[in-house]
Structures are given as structure tokens and as C-alpha cells.
Amino acid sequence: MTFNRIASDPAVLDGQPCIRGQRLTVRRVLEALAVCTDRAELRKEYPELEDEDIRQALEYAASNLADRVVELG
């Protein structure tokens, strides 16, 4: 998978993955998606976000959670 809109730079926000070189982390986009009831509301909050930014943030998160076995207890 290629994430051409997501980059990590140790000098920016401690290397957290960010959207298009902005100081907007993938984590923040995911948190906003969880609380915003629709994309229009999300756009008001973050007008710099494009649909492809959101898509790649979701795909990036999914790829980092891919099928790991977690032992409980």
C-alpha cells in the first residue's frame, strides 16, 4: 500500500503520521470521524481535509491493525 498523503517525520509531532505535511495527525482525523456525524460537519471543523486524506487515514489505521493475535489475561 502506498500512502502518498501520510508521512512521519521525527522532527514533526514526534514522528506521528500526519496528513500531507500538515500538523494534523492520522489519529486526530480518526478521532474526528468518530465524533462527527457526517462529512459536512467534519469539513467545517477541518476544511483542509480532502476525501482522499480521510480515505488514506482510514486505510493507514486498518493496515496497522492487520490481523494480530493479542493474548488476553
ZAMARGU-4260 file (C-alpha; in steps of 0.2 Angstrom, whole numbers, plus 5000, padded with zeros to 4 digits):
<rodrens>
0) 5000/5000/5000 | 5006/5017/4996 | 5001/5032/5007 | 5006/5047/4997 | 4996/5059/5009
5) 5003/5052/5025 | 5021/5055/5031 | 5030/5053/5048 | 5044/5065/5052 | 5053/5063/5068
10) 5055/5082/5069 | 5036/5085/5067 | 5025/5080/5081 | 5037/5067/5087 | 5035/5057/5071
15) 5017/5054/5072 | 5009/5050/5055 | 5002/5067/5048 | 4991/5071/5033 | 5000/5080/5019
20) 5014/5088/5029 | 5002/5097/5040 | 5001/5096/5059 | 4986/5086/5058 | 4989/5068/5063
25) 4980/5052/5057 | 4975/5049/5075 | 4966/5066/5075 | 4957/5063/5059 | 4951/5046/5066
30) 4945/5054/5082 | 4936/5067/5072 | 4927/5054/5061 | 4922/5045/5077 | 4913/5061/5084
35) 4907/5070/5068 | 4890/5064/5062 | 4894/5067/5044 | 4907/5073/5032 | 4900/5090/5031
40) 4902/5093/5050 | 4920/5086/5048 | 4923/5098/5034 | 4918/5113/5044 | 4930/5108/5058
45) 4944/5103/5046 | 4942/5112/5029 | 4959/5107/5024 | 4955/5089/5023 | 4951/5081/5007
50) 4941/5065/5004 | 4957/5056/4999 | 4965/5062/5015 | 4951/5054/5025 | 4952/5038/5015
55) 4970/5036/5017 | 4969/5039/5036 | 4956/5025/5037 | 4967/5013/5027 | 4983/5018/5036
60) 4974/5014/5053 | 4967/4997/5046 | 4984/4992/5039 | 4992/4995/5056 | 4979/4984/5065
65) 4980/4970/5052 | 4976/4953/5060 | 4987/4952/5075 | 4984/4940/5089 | 4983/4948/5106
70) 4984/4937/5121 | 4971/4942/5135 | 4974/4938/5153
</rodrens>
